[in-house]
Amino acid sequence: MARKLVLITGASSGIGEAMARQLAQKGWDLALAARREDRLIALAEEMKAQNGVDSLIIPADLSKPGEPERIVSEIEKAGRQIDGLVNNAGAGQPGYFTETEWDDQARFLELMVTSYLKLIHLVLPGMEERRFGRIINVSSVSALLPIATGHTRFSGTIYPGAKGLLIKVSQSLKAEMTGKNVHATAVCPGYTWSEFHDVNGARQSISQLPDYWMLTAEDVALSAYDAVERNKAVCVPGAWYKFLVGLMRVLPDPAGDWLISRQSKRAMKQAQANKAAAE
């Protein structure tokens, strides 16, 4: 009997790579999609050696229209079906809204929203018919907290909104698939050690944050896997972020806005102090 196969986008590093490792340990075969083919090949070889699983390598740039259809087509041509989907590919769009070109925002939306929804729409009917499926959408805790301009400066003005959409979609999918053994989860990490912050230019600041602000990709992947198996629609990894999200649910909006703004400024001030002490 063939092993189940999971498609993971953005699998060449960070949370995507950690998800591949986590699912390979659980016996899933992998379909790895990202732009950097060499990294995908290296990861596939390592997972084969360590866990005995097979991988399909699919170089892809999901900021380009048509890539989701091509990815799914290549998997089907290989004679495989998609039993799991991890929507993880992504990047920030640094700069405030007036500082960026619309073409950049359009690419951001294609990558961070449209590609996710297209892939879900392509694979969900088969999952429903076979009465098995696991979908993980990598969202962000920023979608559950008041806006912090320091965050949007590096990640993008529409980043929290795009991530918020993934939460609502995951919740809706869970409701629609009730009783069909198709689970959907939005995992909402906070700051996570990954290349994401190198790409958006925030690495220097992020690396100086207090330890309790930082998550590892492995912790995020473990939390996501546990949540989707339990059919939990929204998962917030890390005790600090669970506390913040819980607190925001009971505070009046103005108080929450003030607190998050204060915490962000305090964290950045601490980061600057840590950096100065290290120099």
N, C-alpha and C positions, 0 to 999 in steps of 0.2 A: 504494500500500500504506500503510495507516494506521500512524502511529507507535505505538510501545509506550507504555502509560500506567502511571504509578506513582501510587499513593495515598500521600500523606504526611500524617500526623496531627501536630498541633501545629506547623503550617507557618507560623504568623504571625510567628515570631521565632526567634532562637537557632539550635540545631542543625537544627531542622525547616526553617527558612528557608534555611539554608546547604545542606541536602540538596536542596531544590528548585532552587537555583541550580546546584548541581553536576550534577544529573540533566538539567536543561534544557540545559546546555552540551553534554551527551552526546546530545541529540536526543530526550529523552523528553517526551511530553506529561504534564501534571500534573493530579492531582485533589487539591486543597488543602483540608484540613479543619482547622478551629480555631474558637474562639469569636469572634474578632475579624474579622468579614467585611470591614471596610474595609481592613485590612492584607492580607488575601488578594487582594482585588481589585487593590490597588496592586502586589503582587508579580506577579500574573498578567499585568498590563499590561506591566510591566517585562520579564518573561521573553518575552513575545510580541515586544516591540520588539527585544530583544537577540538572541534565539535562534530566533524564528519558531515557537515551540511554542504549543499551545493548552492552556487550563486549564479545569477544572471547579471552581467555587467551592461549597464545602459547609460552611456554618456548622454547628458541632456542638460539643456538650459531652460528651466521652466519659466523664465521671464519672456520666452518667445511663444506666441500663440501656436497651437497645434502640437506642442510637445506631449501633453498628457495622452492624446490619442495615439501618438507614435509609440510611446512607452508601453501602453496597454497592448497595442498591436504586436510589438516585439515579444512580449511575454506570451501572448496567445500563439504566435508563430513557433515559439519554443515548446509548445504543447503543454503549457502550464496554465493554471487558473489562479486568480488572486484571492487568497483567503484572508489576508490582512493588509492594511494600508497604514503607513505612518507618513502623514503630511508634515514634513519638517523643513523642506527647502526654504531658505529665506535670507534676507539681509535688510539692514536698515536703510533709510533714505536720509542721510544727514542734511541738516539745514532746515531753517524755518520755511514755512510754506511759500512766502514771498521771495525766498532766496533760491528757489528751485524751478527748473523748467517743467512744464506739464508732461513732456515726453518721459522725464525721469519718474514722475508720479505714476504715469500710465504703466511703465515697466514694473514699478513697485506693486501696483494693484494686480497685474497679470501674475506676478510671482507669488504674492502673499495671499491673494484671495481667489482669483479666477482659476489658477492651476489646481488649488486645493479642491474647489467645488467641482471642477471638471472631472478630476480623478474619482471623487466620491460618486458622482453621477454615473461614471463609466463602470465602476466595480460593484456598486450596491445591488443592482438587480440580480447579479449572479449569487451574491452572498445571501440575498433574501430567498432566492429559489432553492439554494442548497441548505438553507437554514443554519448557516454558520458564517460569521464574519467578525473581524475586529478592526476598528478604525480609531486611530489616535491622531488628533489634530494638535500640533504644537502651537499653543496660544501664548499668552504672557500674563503675568500678574498685573501688568500695567493696565489691562482691560478691567480689572476689578478694583482698582484704586483711583483716587483723584489724580488728575493730570499734574505731572511735575515737568515744568518747562526744561529743566536740565536733561531729563530723559528724552523728550521729544526733539531736543536740539540735535541729539546724536542718532536717534532711531527714526524720527520722522513725525510730522504732524498727524498723519493719518494712521500711524502704527497702532496706537491703542484702539482705535475704532476698528481697524482690520482684525485685530486679535479678538476684540469683543464679538465680532460677527461669528468667528469660529466657535466661541463658547455657545452662542445661541443656536448655531447649526448643530453642534454636537448634542445639545439638549433636545432639540427637535428630532434628530435622528433616533436618539434613545427612545423617545416617546413613540415614534412611528414604527419602530422595530420591536416593540414590546411583544414578548412571547415567541420571537423568531430566532433567538440565539445570535443576533447580530448586535454587537456592543459598540458604542461610540463614546469616546472620552476626549475632552479638551484638557490637556495638561498645561498648567499656567505657571511656569517657572519665573523666578526673579532673576537677578544677575547671576549668570552662570559662566564658569571658566570655559571659554571657547574662542574660536577665531572670529566670532561675530563682532567682538569689540575691537579687533584689529582692523576689520574692514570699515567700520563706521567711525574710526578715529578716537574711540573712547578708552582704549586700552590703558593709557597712562593714568587716567583718573580712576578707572575701575579697579586696577591692580592695587590701589592704595586704600580701598574701602575696608572697613572693619570686617573681620572674618565672618561674622554672623550674617552679613549681607550676601555672601557668596555661596553658590551651590556648585556641585560638580555635575558634569554631564551624566556620570554613572548614577548618581542619586536621582536625577530627573528621570532617567530611563527606567530605573527600578520602580519609582513611584507611578510612572505612566503605565507600565505593564501590570502592576498590581491593580490599578484603578480600572483599566479596561477589562480585566478578567472579572472584576466584581461589578462591571457595568455601572460604574460611577461616572456620571456625565461630566463633572468638573473636578479636577485634581490640582491642588496647590502644594507643591513640594516645599519642604523646609519649615521648621518651627517658627522662625521669625516672620516669614511671609504668611503662614496660617494665622498668626497673631494679628498682623496688620489687616488682613482681609476680614477677620472676625470683628476686629475693632471698628472698621469702617461700616459694618452692617448695623451697628447700634448707635454710632455717633450721628448727630445731625450733619448734613452736607457741609455747611460752613466750617464746622469744627474739624471735620475730616480733611477738608481742603487746607486749612491752616496747619494741621498736624503733619500732613504729608509734605507740605512745603517746608516746614521747619525741619523735619527729619532729613529731607533731601539736602537742604543747606548744611545741616549738621554733618551729614555723611561726607559731603564734598569738602567741607572745612577740615574734617578729620583726615581725609585722603590727602589734602594739600599739606597738612602738618606731617603726616607719615612720610610723604615724599621729601619734604624739606629735611626731616631728621635723617633720611637715608642718604642724602647728598653730602 
